[in-house]
Every structure is written in C-alpha cells, then in structure tokens.
Amino acid sequence: MPRSLRDGAYRIIARNRYRWFGKQETCWLPTPELRGRFLG
C-alpha cells in the first residue's frame, strides 16, 4: 500500500477515533472466560 494512502487513512482514523469508538476512563480487561482465548 502506498505510503500516502496509508498515512492519509491513519490521519482520518486518528482524527475521528473518539467520535467513532468513544473514550474510556479505564483500560479494558478480559473476563476470565475470554482470558483463556489469548496467547501467552
């Protein structure tokens, strides 16, 4: 993917991320049921 397209897409996402995804006061932590699905 050309750098100009990649950088442009990044700028759009960065500018609108709180509007699209909201802003959380704390970090998300997986529930015990979901924790088993993570590697590591």
PQR file with spaces between the fields and no chain letter, atoms N, CA, C, O and H, PARSE charges and radii, in Angstrom:
ATOM       1  N    MET     1       0.850   -1.174    0.000 -0.4000 1.5000
ATOM       2  CA   MET     1       0.000    0.000    0.000 -0.0000 2.0000
ATOM       3  C    MET     1       0.897    1.238    0.000  0.5500 1.7000
ATOM       4  O    MET     1       1.827    1.326    0.802 -0.5500 1.4000
ATOM       5  N    PRO     2       0.632    2.175   -0.872 -0.5600 1.5000
ATOM       6  CA   PRO     2       1.456    3.379   -0.925  0.2800 2.0000
ATOM       7  C    PRO     2       1.413    4.162    0.382  0.5500 1.7000
ATOM       8  O    PRO     2       0.384    4.240    1.053 -0.5500 1.4000
ATOM       9  N    ARG     3       2.538    4.724    0.712 -0.4000 1.5000
ATOM      10  CA   ARG     3       2.671    5.453    1.974 -0.0000 2.0000
ATOM      11  C    ARG     3       1.657    6.591    2.085  0.5500 1.7000
ATOM      12  O    ARG     3       1.107    6.814    3.163 -0.5500 1.4000
ATOM      13  H    ARG     3       3.374    4.661    0.166  0.4000 1.0000
ATOM      14  N    SER     4       1.402    7.310    0.999 -0.4000 1.5000
ATOM      15  CA   SER     4       0.478    8.448    1.065 -0.0000 2.0000
ATOM      16  C    SER     4      -0.937    7.991    1.426  0.5500 1.7000
ATOM      17  O    SER     4      -1.618    8.670    2.194 -0.5500 1.4000
ATOM      18  H    SER     4       1.849    7.129    0.123  0.4000 1.0000
ATOM      19  N    LEU     5      -1.389    6.860    0.891 -0.4000 1.5000
ATOM      20  CA   LEU     5      -2.717    6.343    1.243 -0.0000 2.0000
ATOM      21  C    LEU     5      -2.750    5.863    2.682  0.5500 1.7000
ATOM      22  O    LEU     5      -3.705    6.122    3.415 -0.5500 1.4000
ATOM      23  H    LEU     5      -0.835    6.309    0.268  0.4000 1.0000
ATOM      24  N    ARG     6      -1.701    5.165    3.076 -0.4000 1.5000
ATOM      25  CA   ARG     6      -1.630    4.645    4.444 -0.0000 2.0000
ATOM      26  C    ARG     6      -1.625    5.793    5.452  0.5500 1.7000
ATOM      27  O    ARG     6      -2.344    5.740    6.450 -0.5500 1.4000
ATOM      28  H    ARG     6      -0.926    4.955    2.481  0.4000 1.0000
ATOM      29  N    ASP     7      -0.826    6.824    5.202 -0.4000 1.5000
ATOM      30  CA   ASP     7      -0.754    7.960    6.118 -0.0000 2.0000
ATOM      31  C    ASP     7      -2.069    8.728    6.145  0.5500 1.7000
ATOM      32  O    ASP     7      -2.496    9.192    7.202 -0.5500 1.4000
ATOM      33  H    ASP     7      -0.242    6.867    4.391  0.4000 1.0000
ATOM      34  N    GLY     8      -2.709    8.864    4.996 -0.4000 1.5000
ATOM      35  CA   GLY     8      -3.997    9.556    4.942 -0.0000 2.0000
ATOM      36  C    GLY     8      -5.064    8.817    5.730  0.5500 1.7000
ATOM      37  O    GLY     8      -5.842    9.436    6.456 -0.5500 1.4000
ATOM      38  H    GLY     8      -2.362    8.488    4.137  0.4000 1.0000
ATOM      39  N    ALA     9      -5.106    7.500    5.591 -0.4000 1.5000
ATOM      40  CA   ALA     9      -6.066    6.693    6.342 -0.0000 2.0000
ATOM      41  C    ALA     9      -5.788    6.798    7.831  0.5500 1.7000
ATOM      42  O    ALA     9      -6.722    6.898    8.626 -0.5500 1.4000
ATOM      43  H    ALA     9      -4.474    6.998    5.001  0.4000 1.0000
ATOM      44  N    TYR    10      -4.537    6.778    8.217 -0.4000 1.5000
ATOM      45  CA   TYR    10      -4.175    6.900    9.630 -0.0000 2.0000
ATOM      46  C    TYR    10      -4.650    8.236   10.192  0.5500 1.7000
ATOM      47  O    TYR    10      -5.186    8.291   11.299 -0.5500 1.4000
ATOM      48  H    TYR    10      -3.778    6.697    7.571  0.4000 1.0000
ATOM      49  N    ARG    11      -4.458    9.306    9.436 -0.4000 1.5000
ATOM      50  CA   ARG    11      -4.877   10.636    9.906 -0.0000 2.0000
ATOM      51  C    ARG    11      -6.389   10.700   10.106  0.5500 1.7000
ATOM      52  O    ARG    11      -6.865   11.273   11.086 -0.5500 1.4000
ATOM      53  H    ARG    11      -4.023    9.261    8.537  0.4000 1.0000
ATOM      54  N    ILE    12      -7.136   10.117    9.187 -0.4000 1.5000
ATOM      55  CA   ILE    12      -8.597   10.118    9.315 -0.0000 2.0000
ATOM      56  C    ILE    12      -9.023    9.347   10.561  0.5500 1.7000
ATOM      57  O    ILE    12      -9.880    9.806   11.317 -0.5500 1.4000
ATOM      58  H    ILE    12      -6.750    9.652    8.391  0.4000 1.0000
ATOM      59  N    ILE    13      -8.432    8.189   10.770 -0.4000 1.5000
ATOM      60  CA   ILE    13      -8.772    7.389   11.949 -0.0000 2.0000
ATOM      61  C    ILE    13      -8.375    8.119   13.225  0.5500 1.7000
ATOM      62  O    ILE    13      -9.158    8.172   14.172 -0.5500 1.4000
ATOM      63  H    ILE    13      -7.736    7.817   10.156  0.4000 1.0000
ATOM      64  N    ALA    14      -7.177    8.679   13.263 -0.4000 1.5000
ATOM      65  CA   ALA    14      -6.706    9.376   14.455 -0.0000 2.0000
ATOM      66  C    ALA    14      -7.595   10.580   14.783  0.5500 1.7000
ATOM      67  O    ALA    14      -7.863   10.855   15.953 -0.5500 1.4000
ATOM      68  H    ALA    14      -6.540    8.635   12.493  0.4000 1.0000
ATOM      69  N    ARG    15      -8.043   11.282   13.771 -0.4000 1.5000
ATOM      70  CA   ARG    15      -8.858   12.474   13.978 -0.0000 2.0000
ATOM      71  C    ARG    15     -10.253   12.129   14.502  0.5500 1.7000
ATOM      72  O    ARG    15     -10.855   12.918   15.230 -0.5500 1.4000
ATOM      73  H    ARG    15      -7.826   11.059   12.821  0.4000 1.0000
ATOM      74  N    ASN    16     -10.767   10.950   14.135 -0.4000 1.5000
ATOM      75  CA   ASN    16     -12.147   10.602   14.466 -0.0000 2.0000
ATOM      76  C    ASN    16     -12.297    9.459   15.451  0.5500 1.7000
ATOM      77  O    ASN    16     -13.426    9.042   15.710 -0.5500 1.4000
ATOM      78  H    ASN    16     -10.277   10.308   13.544  0.4000 1.0000
ATOM      79  N    ARG    17     -11.230    8.935   16.011 -0.4000 1.5000
ATOM      80  CA   ARG    17     -11.323    7.715   16.810 -0.0000 2.0000
ATOM      81  C    ARG    17     -12.217    7.851   18.036  0.5500 1.7000
ATOM      82  O    ARG    17     -12.959    6.919   18.348 -0.5500 1.4000
ATOM      83  H    ARG    17     -10.313    9.274   15.801  0.4000 1.0000
ATOM      84  N    TYR    18     -12.174    8.965   18.733 -0.4000 1.5000
ATOM      85  CA   TYR    18     -13.027    9.120   19.913 -0.0000 2.0000
ATOM      86  C    TYR    18     -14.490    9.253   19.518  0.5500 1.7000
ATOM      87  O    TYR    18     -15.369    8.769   20.232 -0.5500 1.4000
ATOM      88  H    TYR    18     -11.572    9.722   18.480  0.4000 1.0000
ATOM      89  N    ARG    19     -14.760    9.892   18.411 -0.4000 1.5000
ATOM      90  CA   ARG    19     -16.136   10.024   17.943 -0.0000 2.0000
ATOM      91  C    ARG    19     -16.694    8.662   17.546  0.5500 1.7000
ATOM      92  O    ARG    19     -17.854    8.366   17.832 -0.5500 1.4000
ATOM      93  H    ARG    19     -14.046   10.285   17.831  0.4000 1.0000
ATOM      94  N    TRP    20     -15.883    7.827   16.891 -0.4000 1.5000
ATOM      95  CA   TRP    20     -16.349    6.525   16.421 -0.0000 2.0000
ATOM      96  C    TRP    20     -16.380    5.470   17.524  0.5500 1.7000
ATOM      97  O    TRP    20     -17.318    4.676   17.595 -0.5500 1.4000
ATOM      98  H    TRP    20     -14.941    8.068   16.659  0.4000 1.0000
ATOM      99  N    PHE    21     -15.365    5.458   18.381 -0.4000 1.5000
ATOM     100  CA   PHE    21     -15.210    4.377   19.360 -0.0000 2.0000
ATOM     101  C    PHE    21     -15.441    4.819   20.800  0.5500 1.7000
ATOM     102  O    PHE    21     -15.502    3.976   21.696 -0.5500 1.4000
ATOM     103  H    PHE    21     -14.604    6.103   18.324  0.4000 1.0000
ATOM     104  N    GLY    22     -15.569    6.108   21.041 -0.4000 1.5000
ATOM     105  CA   GLY    22     -15.757    6.605   22.399 -0.0000 2.0000
ATOM     106  C    GLY    22     -14.435    6.673   23.147  0.5500 1.7000
ATOM     107  O    GLY    22     -13.401    6.199   22.675 -0.5500 1.4000
ATOM     108  H    GLY    22     -15.519    6.793   20.314  0.4000 1.0000
ATOM     109  N    LYS    23     -14.498    7.270   24.316 -0.4000 1.5000
ATOM     110  CA   LYS    23     -13.295    7.405   25.127 -0.0000 2.0000
ATOM     111  C    LYS    23     -13.567    6.739   26.461  0.5500 1.7000
ATOM     112  O    LYS    23     -14.549    7.058   27.131 -0.5500 1.4000
ATOM     113  H    LYS    23     -15.338    7.655   24.700  0.4000 1.0000
ATOM     114  N    GLN    24     -12.714    5.827   26.846 -0.4000 1.5000
ATOM     115  CA   GLN    24     -12.881    5.075   28.078 -0.0000 2.0000
ATOM     116  C    GLN    24     -12.054    5.696   29.201  0.5500 1.7000
ATOM     117  O    GLN    24     -10.969    6.225   28.959 -0.5500 1.4000
ATOM     118  H    GLN    24     -11.916    5.567   26.302  0.4000 1.0000
ATOM     119  N    GLU    25     -12.564    5.631   30.415 -0.4000 1.5000
ATOM     120  CA   GLU    25     -11.831    6.122   31.575 -0.0000 2.0000
ATOM     121  C    GLU    25     -10.760    5.131   32.025  0.5500 1.7000
ATOM     122  O    GLU    25      -9.747    5.523   32.604 -0.5500 1.4000
ATOM     123  H    GLU    25     -13.445    5.201   30.612  0.4000 1.0000
ATOM     124  N    THR    26     -10.989    3.848   31.758 -0.4000 1.5000
ATOM     125  CA   THR    26     -10.039    2.808   32.163 -0.0000 2.0000
ATOM     126  C    THR    26      -9.787    1.871   30.989  0.5500 1.7000
ATOM     127  O    THR    26     -10.562    1.835   30.033 -0.5500 1.4000
ATOM     128  H    THR    26     -11.812    3.529   31.288  0.4000 1.0000
ATOM     129  N    CYS    27      -8.718    1.128   31.069 -0.4000 1.5000
ATOM     130  CA   CYS    27      -8.388    0.142   30.040 -0.0000 2.0000
ATOM     131  C    CYS    27      -9.300   -1.071   30.174  0.5500 1.7000
ATOM     132  O    CYS    27      -9.710   -1.432   31.277 -0.5500 1.4000
ATOM     133  H    CYS    27      -8.089    1.157   31.845  0.4000 1.0000
ATOM     134  N    TRP    28      -9.611   -1.693   29.050 -0.4000 1.5000
ATOM     135  CA   TRP    28     -10.452   -2.875   29.036 -0.0000 2.0000
ATOM     136  C    TRP    28      -9.635   -4.085   29.485  0.5500 1.7000
ATOM     137  O    TRP    28      -8.497   -4.268   29.052 -0.5500 1.4000
ATOM     138  H    TRP    28      -9.278   -1.400   28.153  0.4000 1.0000
ATOM     139  N    LEU    29     -10.218   -4.908   30.355 -0.4000 1.5000
ATOM     140  CA   LEU    29      -9.592   -6.150   30.793 -0.0000 2.0000
ATOM     141  C    LEU    29     -10.505   -7.303   30.428  0.5500 1.7000
ATOM     142  O    LEU    29     -11.719   -7.206   30.610 -0.5500 1.4000
ATOM     143  H    LEU    29     -11.142   -4.759   30.707  0.4000 1.0000
ATOM     144  N    PRO    30      -9.944   -8.403   29.912 -0.5600 1.5000
ATOM     145  CA   PRO    30     -10.792   -9.529   29.515  0.2800 2.0000
ATOM     146  C    PRO    30     -11.382  -10.247   30.733  0.5500 1.7000
ATOM     147  O    PRO    30     -10.780  -10.292   31.806 -0.5500 1.4000
ATOM     148  N    THR    31     -12.557  -10.796   30.535 -0.4000 1.5000
ATOM     149  CA   THR    31     -13.182  -11.586   31.587 -0.0000 2.0000
ATOM     150  C    THR    31     -12.421  -12.905   31.705  0.5500 1.7000
ATOM     151  O    THR    31     -11.681  -13.265   30.789 -0.5500 1.4000
ATOM     152  H    THR    31     -13.046  -10.759   29.663  0.4000 1.0000
ATOM     153  N    PRO    32     -12.582  -13.629   32.805 -0.5600 1.5000
ATOM     154  CA   PRO    32     -11.899  -14.920   32.940  0.2800 2.0000
ATOM     155  C    PRO    32     -12.223  -15.883   31.800  0.5500 1.7000
ATOM     156  O    PRO    32     -11.370  -16.674   31.398 -0.5500 1.4000
ATOM     157  N    GLU    33     -13.449  -15.822   31.276 -0.4000 1.5000
ATOM     158  CA   GLU    33     -13.814  -16.703   30.158 -0.0000 2.0000
ATOM     159  C    GLU    33     -13.035  -16.344   28.893  0.5500 1.7000
ATOM     160  O    GLU    33     -12.613  -17.229   28.149 -0.5500 1.4000
ATOM     161  H    GLU    33     -14.142  -15.179   31.602  0.4000 1.0000
ATOM     162  N    LEU    34     -12.848  -15.063   28.654 -0.4000 1.5000
ATOM     163  CA   LEU    34     -12.121  -14.631   27.457 -0.0000 2.0000
ATOM     164  C    LEU    34     -10.611  -14.769   27.617  0.5500 1.7000
ATOM     165  O    LEU    34      -9.899  -14.929   26.626 -0.5500 1.4000
ATOM     166  H    LEU    34     -13.191  -14.344   29.259  0.4000 1.0000
ATOM     167  N    ARG    35     -10.125  -14.711   28.821 -0.4000 1.5000
ATOM     168  CA   ARG    35      -8.691  -14.760   29.070 -0.0000 2.0000
ATOM     169  C    ARG    35      -8.066  -16.036   28.506  0.5500 1.7000
ATOM     170  O    ARG    35      -6.926  -16.004   28.042 -0.5500 1.4000
ATOM     171  H    ARG    35     -10.703  -14.580   29.626  0.4000 1.0000
ATOM     172  N    GLY    36      -8.778  -17.140   28.537 -0.4000 1.5000
ATOM     173  CA   GLY    36      -8.257  -18.404   28.003 -0.0000 2.0000
ATOM     174  C    GLY    36      -8.072  -18.393   26.497  0.5500 1.7000
ATOM     175  O    GLY    36      -7.373  -19.253   25.960 -0.5500 1.4000
ATOM     176  H    GLY    36      -9.704  -17.166   28.914  0.4000 1.0000
ATOM     177  N    ARG    37      -8.675  -17.448   25.806 -0.4000 1.5000
ATOM     178  CA   ARG    37      -8.548  -17.374   24.360 -0.0000 2.0000
ATOM     179  C    ARG    37      -7.319  -16.611   23.900  0.5500 1.7000
ATOM     180  O    ARG    37      -6.976  -16.644   22.718 -0.5500 1.4000
ATOM     181  H    ARG    37      -9.243  -16.750   26.242  0.4000 1.0000
ATOM     182  N    PHE    38      -6.650  -15.923   24.821 -0.4000 1.5000
ATOM     183  CA   PHE    38      -5.456  -15.160   24.479 -0.0000 2.0000
ATOM     184  C    PHE    38      -4.209  -16.040   24.529  0.5500 1.7000
ATOM     185  O    PHE    38      -4.123  -16.957   25.345 -0.5500 1.4000
ATOM     186  H    PHE    38      -6.929  -15.896   25.781  0.4000 1.0000
ATOM     187  N    LEU    39      -3.266  -15.761   23.672 -0.4000 1.5000
ATOM     188  CA   LEU    39      -1.998  -16.487   23.674 -0.0000 2.0000
ATOM     189  C    LEU    39      -1.098  -15.889   24.743  0.5500 1.7000
ATOM     190  O    LEU    39      -1.157  -14.691   25.024 -0.5500 1.4000
ATOM     191  H    LEU    39      -3.337  -15.015   23.009  0.4000 1.0000
ATOM     192  N    GLY    40      -0.271  -16.731   25.332 -0.4000 1.5000
ATOM     193  CA   GLY    40       0.708  -16.179   26.255 -0.0000 2.0000
ATOM     194  C    GLY    40       0.554  -16.674   27.580  0.5500 1.7000
ATOM     195  O    GLY    40       1.313  -16.296   28.472 -0.5500 1.4000
ATOM     196  H    GLY    40      -0.224  -17.703   25.104  0.4000 1.0000
